[in-house]
Amino acid sequence: MAVHVVGNVGLDTTFRLARFPKPGETLNASGVGVALGGKGANQALAALRAGAEVTLWSAVGSDAEAAVVRRGLLDAGLCDRGLLVLPLPTDRSAVLVDADGENQIASAVACALAFDPVSSRWFERAQGGDVLVLQGNLTPNATRAALRTGRALGLRTILNASPLGTHADMLDGMPHVVVVNRVEGETLTGEHAPDRMVEALCGRISGAAVVTLGAEGFVFAEGPDERPRSRAAHAARAVDTSGAGDVFCGTLAARLSLGHGFEPALRLAGWAAAIAVTRAGTFGCGPDRGEFQTWYERERT
């Protein structure tokens, strides 16, 4: 079965700083780099490396940056058949990373907000049993419509409700699985304890929920009738946490598409996210194919 990632792609400019600037303050970065990014692209590559057949359905602008994005996807092994060209600037993000690996991100997402997944005809290539993954960068209407289409086609649908912003009604698309971090979970549910967040999310969508907690691991339940369970994070020395959540979601989607159970898929996703925080950047910060293969071989012994 295949994974269809409907989301955004763009270019990330990452600045490495000793600390974040105060309001009105300018700091000189110790390093800077430009690379592919966007939650959709990050999750698509993570899913590909975890063994899935993947298509990214997204929009780019009609500018020189679009060619850079297209070439970057192809060089990473992803296809470009799902890219729709819009008369807009290609999406960009500025990522600040401090000495502890924490991050702050500001994005310009004109293409993501204008992207109507129906125009890409993604559903014509989907089959029952495939996995559909969405995030929070598209409009709520586009997100809900894609989730409902996926469910109607018999796909397993995953919503990583991030960035959340004011679009808490994304869950009304009723994904089979919702993945959020602690802050997003609290915003969506009004709860402060992660297990209560999971219970509330499962009840709202009548499906599975995962709340990621960074260095504390994650809490999950497979449905509203199941008690939440927690899993500790793998030990890791964080360099950059900005791509870990995307690696987690992409890996989870990949393993579910390949028939793995929910908890084993989550366990692998947690390991992959721990690898991701030890590496700079977002696109491709997770394990590569060889590292995933080593994990599989170790699990079989």
C-alpha positions, 0 to 999 in steps of 0.5 A: 500500500502507498502513502499519499502526503498532501501538504506543503513544500518550500525552502528553509533558511536556517540560522544557528544562534547561541540564543534566540534574540530578544524583541528588537535585538539583532544577533549574528548567526554562527551558521546559515543554510538553505534546504528543502523544507515544509512539513509535507515534504519532510514527512514524505521523505521520512515515509520514503526512507522508512520503506513506503511508496510515497507521493507528495501532493503539494504546490510550488510557485512560478519562480526560480525557487520552484525549480530548486524545490523540484530538483531537491525532491527528485534528488532525494528519491521522491517523485514530482508528479504531485506538484501543482504550479501556482502563480505565487512565490514558492513557500519559504521559512526562516528557522532559528535554532539555539545552542540547545537545539530548540527552534523558532520558525516563521513561514510564508505559505502563500502556495500552501494556503492557495493549494486545493488538493482537488486540483492535483487529482491525488484521489485518482491514484489512491487505492483502498488501504493506502495511507493519507497524511495531512498537516496544518499548513493548508486551509481548514476547508481543504484539510477537512475535504481531503480527510473526508475523501480519504475516508470515503475511498477506504484510506487510513487517514492521519492528521498531524494538526501542526501548525495549529494556529486558530484552525482547531476545527481541522479535526472535524474531518474525522481522521483515523489518527491524530498526532499533536505535540503537548501545546497543540494537544492542550489547545485542542482539548483544554486539558493539561495532562497528556493522558487526558489530552489523548482521551479527549482527542480519541473521543472527538474523532472516534479514532487513535491519538498520539501526543508527543512530548519531546524528550519525555516520549509520547502518550497514545491510545488506539481508540476511545475505549482504550486507556492511554499508554506512555512510552519513553523517548530514546536517549539523544543529545539534541542539536535541532528539534525542528524536524523531529515531529515530521520524521515521527509522523512520516515514519508512522505512516510508512509502517502503517502502510506496510501493515505494521501494528499501531504500537510497533509503528509508534515505537519505530517512529519514536526511535526515528525522531530521536535520530532526527534531533541529533542532526541539523535541519528538517528535510532528511534529518531522520534515519536513512534507508540503511539505518532503518534496515539496521533497526529492522534486522536488530528487531528480528534477532 
